[in-house]
Amino acid sequence: MAEREQIKKPAKEREDVEVDDAPVTTERGEKLKAELDELLDEIDDVLETNAEEFVKSYVQKGGE
Amino acid sequence: MAIKKICGVETEYGIVLRGAADSNPIAASSMLINAYVNEMVRARGGESVSSKVGWDFEDESPGNDARGIQAAGAMAPEVETHLVNAVLTNGARYYVDHAHPELSTPECADARSVVVYDRAAEEILKQSMEAARRLLPGGQEIVVYKNNSDRKGNSYGCHENYLMDRHVPFGRIVVHAMAHFITRQVFTGAGKVGTEVAGMTAEQIPFQLSQRADFFEEEVGLETTLKRPIVNTRDEPHSDAQKYRRLHVIVGDANLSEVSTFLKVGTTALVLAMVEDDFLTRELVFNTPVWALRQVSYDLTLTEPLELVDGSSITALEVQWELYDRARKYADAFGLECVGESTGQEVLRRWEAVLTGLETDPGSLASQLDWVAKYRLIEGYRERHGLRWDDARLAAMDLQYHDLRPERSLAARVGLERLTTDEEVREAITEPPTDTRAYFRGKCLQRWADDVVAANWDSLVFDVGQDPLRRVPMMEPTRGTAAQVGTLLAECSTSAELLERLGS
């Protein structure tokens, strides 16, 4: 496994990063979640009405 | 030292004609592009874009293989010369390819410029949809999707191109490019609900990082439509073939996120610069590259060990950390002139931040990476409504993420971070980059479209009313910039004068 030891993150990196075990409890996480909830509240107005038909009819000829 | 990494992307878009009983995608694609080009011509009094500027196929040779062989049974891509083809004043090429509209950005000097022109391409497609809507009967519209598959096994690409030094052994490129392509999906993936591999189910693969990983079957090869290879060997430099190679990358996803596009192009340009300067000392050779590509795409935990031929294993993130680490040292040792100094530094900064985020909390990157943004949205919807992963509503959301209509696009609603401004994107719709040969092409089309009878990546052909036609070769992608020819172009009032001054 010697070669695995070459894979070191830069030292400053490891000092700076605090691993957050529960990201959703952070302020940023709360904000993200609130934004997502808001988006999900409104999204039905934007979504294709007949999902099944839409997915079925979306057929492309192969390209590159 | 590594040569300037001139780069660009060519994107094939999904296309649907709505409200019509049956639709022919080639006809729809042609109509879409013609509608746009004709409106541009009319809007500028017929002077800016010439509908008669055709693409010049004389130097197209997509069957040339970088390995110097013609593999038995290899299917060289066909050049379809009869389809719509336009060259735009920003230096881009807009054309019908295999039943899809395709737009190739002009040659760009760095990754940031590619992001600007990629966004401009989206705007061009949006304007094209509007232009087509005005021509179609009521109730019909053409809708364009910036994605890579129809969820039924048909895929279309978003290809990248990078200028490389011809003298670099192709085998060295293959080894390091392969390692990067397999593992960069952790930030380049556009995300996909389910899988299109025959015999695999949504239960096995509810969601994956990449749109494209399902479609690759070979390690190295020439094809782009069948048995797609991770490293493509098309040897068609569109420049001085004695000096240059154009690495044609077909493995990437089309990205809506500017950060994803920036990192996709920026990290790849850096890796290729390091290959050119032989700075990557450790060869990471995968046991089963095609399977490794899928393993990375199918692994949302980002922890799957990938087997190397030496018997050890490594994760995608470890490979990316190692490449990042080398790139940081490379920058310190040589500077980043070849990828643009400030752009290169920004790539390094964001590369590190994204790898850190992926390691600690991928969800925190929802405003930066397509696959994370898409996953959060779809998983949120799934939880809210208690849906199974194989529910059609989730597949529909996946497709709609890529819908380019502003009123329908889900990507436009998830709060993706911008690197560009509206103003620079607007300008890039009609103005070429100033720092590559695309400047010369774009400006000539702006000024003398009526005299340009054919354009190509590496030449322009003028008809100035006297036989024979005059071809201006542009074999150097870095020549023809505003700094080099801006004054000359400004001083010429006619194309004949330009040709005389150029001595061609």
Interface residues (C-beta under 8 A of the other chain):
Chain A: M1 E3 R4 Q6 I7 K8 K9 P10 E13 V17 V19 D20 P23 R28 G29 L32 E35 L36 D37 L39 L40 I43 V46 L47 E48 A51 E52 F54 V55 S57 Y58 V59 Q60 K61 G62 G63 E64
Chain B: E12 G14 I15 V16 P25 P77 D97 H98 A99 H100 E102 S149 D150 R151 K152 N154 S155 Y156 G157 H159 T224 T225 I250 R282 D310 S312 I314 E318 W321 E322 D325 R328 E352 T356 E359 T360 D361 G363 S364 A366 R376 L377 G380 Y381 R384 D391 A392 R393 A395 A396 M397 L399 Q400 E407 R408 L410 R413 V414 G415
